[in-house]
Amino acid sequence: MTGNNSSCGFIAQKQLLPFMYSVELCVALLGNIFALWMLATRERRNWHTGVVFSCNLAISDILYVLTFPLLINTYLNDRKWKFTEPVCKIERFLFACNLYVSIYFIMCISVNRYLAIVHPFFTRKHVRPKHAKIVSVLVWVTVAVLSSPILKFATIENERCRSFSSKAKSYKGGYRVFMAVVGCLVPFVVTFTSYFCVIWAVLKNANITTLEKKKVALIVASVCIIYFISFVPYHILQIWHFQLKENRKNDCAVQNAYQVSKGLAGVNMCVHPILYMAVFDSIRTFCCGRSSNK
């Protein structure tokens, strides 16, 4: 379906996205600040690798949703950028950087759980919190470097804040595909593979009760499904949408779907605090008044 470029995506940009970003901002900000406080205080005596990665994930989620107020203002003003170019560069960089940092820490948590469940003796003997801290620093630095081209090329054109200026046209397509593969596809494959191995190991373990197996399966399935819904459509539709634009073609269905996928990308950040409650006894006890040990 094709249509006028000025009308395509208007409802999604002017009404749906500001609403979605506003809800996600409140839920994710409050939820992750609470989770970070709980992890830093209630889990400080048991500061294992899972807590280290979860704290970093909460921090990246908080930084990600803190870019939403600028986006909400922009979409409510017909995408007209009301701020300076340095603010534009910082907002675009933080949006991209923390999106991929979040994805990578989801991957780190999945690999950490794989090692703990499938290779428990190796984990107890060799894996320490300091290793998780080193990996965390590497994740932040690596993703910051990968996202750094946005700091250089982001600019304001036609009153809009763009990740790439028209002068960087030759870089845009290749960079988006590169980030979709390195920033989304590779972590997704690693995450899915790790959790598949976790479920397989749990189901084969005769010492684990049926109820516990169902709990693990539910958590793993939830993580994978939410990951897929939040990040995969966004990257596919982003490449498709901008490829159409470069070819001077217009497809309202693709553009509207791409706008919706932007909002879905923030759903993951809202759900993470619930997953923390399912995994960490201290948070579950605080919220529900009970732990898995009872």
SVG drawing of the C-alpha trace seen along z (x, -y; Angstrom):
<svg xmlns="http://www.w3.org/2000/svg" viewBox="-4 -25 43 63">
<polyline fill="none" stroke="black" stroke-width="0.4" points="0.0,0.0 1.3,-3.4 0.3,-6.9 1.2,-10.5 4.5,-10.7 3.3,-13.6 0.3,-11.6 2.0,-8.2 2.8,-7.4 1.2,-10.6 -1.2,-9.0 1.5,-6.7 4.0,-9.6 1.7,-12.2 -0.5,-10.1 0.7,-6.6 4.4,-7.1 4.1,-9.9 1.6,-7.8 3.7,-4.6 6.9,-6.5 5.2,-8.3 3.9,-5.0 7.2,-3.2 9.1,-6.2 7.1,-6.0 7.0,-2.2 10.6,-1.5 12.1,-4.4 10.3,-3.6 10.7,0.1 14.4,0.1 15.3,-2.4 13.5,-0.3 15.2,2.9 18.6,1.2 18.1,0.1 17.0,3.6 19.9,5.3 22.4,2.8 21.0,3.1 19.3,6.5 21.8,8.5 25.0,6.8 26.0,9.7 25.5,12.1 27.1,10.0 27.4,12.8 27.8,12.5 24.0,12.4 23.6,9.4 26.5,7.5 24.9,8.1 21.4,7.2 22.6,4.0 24.3,3.0 21.1,3.9 19.0,1.8 21.4,-1.2 21.3,-0.9 17.5,-0.7 17.3,-3.8 19.6,-5.8 17.7,-4.6 14.2,-5.7 15.7,-9.1 15.9,-10.0 12.1,-9.6 11.1,-13.1 13.0,-14.7 11.4,-12.2 7.9,-12.8 8.4,-16.6 9.6,-16.1 6.7,-13.8 4.1,-16.1 5.6,-19.0 5.4,-17.2 9.0,-15.9 10.4,-19.4 13.5,-19.4 13.3,-22.3 16.8,-21.9 20.4,-22.4 22.5,-20.2 24.8,-19.0 21.6,-17.9 20.5,-16.1 23.8,-14.3 23.8,-13.2 20.2,-12.1 20.7,-10.0 23.9,-8.5 22.4,-7.6 19.3,-6.2 21.3,-3.8 24.1,-3.1 21.8,-2.1 19.5,-0.1 22.4,2.1 24.0,2.2 20.7,3.5 20.6,6.2 24.2,7.2 23.5,7.5 20.5,9.6 22.9,11.9 25.4,11.8 22.7,12.8 21.6,15.7 25.2,17.0 25.7,16.6 22.6,18.7 23.8,21.3 27.1,21.7 25.6,21.8 23.0,24.5 24.8,26.6 28.3,26.3 27.9,25.7 31.2,27.1 33.2,25.0 31.2,21.9 31.8,22.4 35.5,23.0 36.4,20.4 33.6,17.7 33.8,14.8 32.1,11.4 35.3,9.7 34.9,11.5 31.4,10.2 32.7,6.7 35.4,6.9 32.8,8.2 30.5,5.3 33.2,2.7 34.0,4.4 30.3,4.3 29.9,0.6 33.2,-0.4 32.5,1.9 28.9,0.6 30.0,-3.0 32.6,-2.6 30.1,-0.9 27.6,-3.8 30.2,-6.6 29.6,-7.2 26.2,-8.7 28.0,-11.3 29.8,-12.4 27.0,-12.2 23.9,-13.1 22.6,-16.6 19.6,-18.8 18.2,-19.0 14.9,-20.5 14.2,-21.1 14.5,-17.4 17.1,-15.6 18.6,-12.8 21.1,-10.1 22.9,-10.6 23.1,-13.8 22.5,-13.8 26.3,-14.1 26.7,-10.7 24.3,-9.0 26.8,-6.4 27.3,-5.2 23.7,-5.0 22.5,-1.8 25.6,0.3 25.8,-1.0 22.1,0.0 22.7,3.5 25.9,3.8 24.2,2.8 21.2,5.1 23.6,8.0 26.1,7.2 23.7,5.5 20.6,7.6 21.0,10.8 24.2,12.1 23.1,11.5 19.6,13.0 21.2,16.2 23.5,16.4 20.6,15.7 18.2,18.1 20.9,20.9 21.9,20.3 18.3,20.5 17.5,23.5 20.5,25.4 19.2,24.2 15.7,25.6 17.2,28.9 19.4,29.3 16.6,28.5 14.1,30.9 16.6,33.8 17.4,33.2 15.4,35.7 16.2,33.8 14.2,30.8 10.5,30.8 7.9,30.3 6.8,27.0 10.4,25.7 10.8,26.9 7.6,25.0 8.9,21.9 12.2,22.0 10.5,22.7 8.1,19.8 10.9,17.3 13.0,18.4 10.1,18.4 9.1,14.9 12.6,13.5 12.9,14.9 9.4,13.8 9.8,10.3 13.2,10.0 11.9,11.0 8.9,8.7 10.9,5.7 14.0,5.8 13.7,7.9 10.8,6.0 12.4,2.7 15.7,3.6 14.0,5.3 11.5,2.5 14.1,-0.2 16.2,1.2 13.2,1.8 11.8,-1.7 15.0,-3.6 15.7,-1.4 12.3,-2.5 13.1,-6.1 16.5,-5.9 14.8,-4.5 12.2,-7.3 9.4,-4.8 6.7,-5.2 4.8,-2.4 2.4,-3.5 2.1,0.0 5.9,0.3 6.2,-3.2 3.3,-2.8 4.7,0.6 8.1,-1.0 6.7,-3.7 4.9,-1.1 8.2,1.0 9.9,-2.1 7.5,-2.0 7.8,1.8 11.5,1.5 10.9,-0.1 8.7,2.7 11.7,4.8 12.9,2.2 9.5,2.2 9.4,6.0 13.0,6.4 12.0,5.5 9.4,8.2 12.0,10.7 14.3,9.5 11.5,10.3 11.1,13.8 14.9,14.5 16.0,12.8 14.5,14.0 15.2,10.7 13.1,8.7 10.4,11.3 10.2,11.4 10.0,7.6 7.3,7.4 5.3,10.6 6.2,11.3 7.7,14.7 10.7,16.4 11.3,19.6 12.8,21.2 9.5,21.2"/>
</svg>
